[in-house]
């Protein structure tokens, strides 16, 4: 079902209205204004709290809201389901939506476990045979400077790739009094910095080099093992407590909950093409707000990128005489650069939010053209296998763990 049988626009539903739901909502609000996409309407926003969902729907431009995500399965006017819920809900929601004939976009990481990701990838393949499209939301593939980096590597400008150095550093959890959230609970998040931000690095390494990871050695660490409870627990979810208290909330000592995921992770990745990649992630790296750094080194050239300078790519051409060598700053804002012809004049920079607009526009384009979107659920599964291998290696004290293709 590439497009509705009638001439009506595609009906879109987003599940989630918090951080990622907000980011995706602004993308749905803006994609049709800047890109040539199939016609669509923002029909339904799904959230757990009725009042908050209603307020978010009105603010973000959705026609309706509901607290029951299964409403998207039975409504004939919903054709696309965009899943921005916590990871433990991805598999159930995505598989049900695909089986109901809905096109599905799922925020990264694809799932919390390899088993869930495998089930989702199987469902996506079955649905794809019926013309139902699916994609995982690794939005950094749609940053123009990184898309340009892939082009340079594919053109052979770096020659044979020897190594990649990657890091994704944040500090939003550096304060030990920062409250407990679902992202710090293994049951809901699957893992911590590993799944949350290392998944981006693994996908970027695979995307930029067009290569597969064959082996992993890794280490995980939790610097802050307990955090103050934030508000009431989710309904039906067990809570763990040490019985101790820390800080005060409303004059009462705050109960501490155990953190069951990692704060930071390190890994070395072997790639099928012979390159070796290093990976470092942290959510307690004080002073780093959202710094995704990638350096790629080949025998003919190198490039470097930092998300905190999102419009810039540094390129080193090793083929010119040594007297003229040096990193060249490429400001990726020219109409010839990926995605830029739809935006502003040269030099008028883009931001983080634009990557989600590009993501939505590409997904809609694939639905309209009847093409398989990228990254696919199989790509998401490949990333999940690497993350699982890092966990396995860390548990076995940094041994090398093979990764299935």
Beta strands, then each sheet from edge to edge (+ up, - down):
strand 1: 10-15
strand 2: 40-46
strand 3: 64-66
strand 4: 80-83
strand 5: 103-107
strand 6: 134-137
strand 7: 161-169
strand 8: 213-221
strand 9: 226-228
strand 10: 245-249
strand 11: 252-258
strand 12: 264-271
strand 13: 276-282
strand 14: 291-298
strand 15: 301-306
strand 16: 312-317
strand 17: 327-331
strand 18: 401-402
sheet 1: 3+ 2+ 1+ 4+ 5+ 6+
sheet 2: 17+ 16- 15+ 14- 7+ 13+ 12- 8+ 18-
sheet 3: 9+ 11- 10+
end
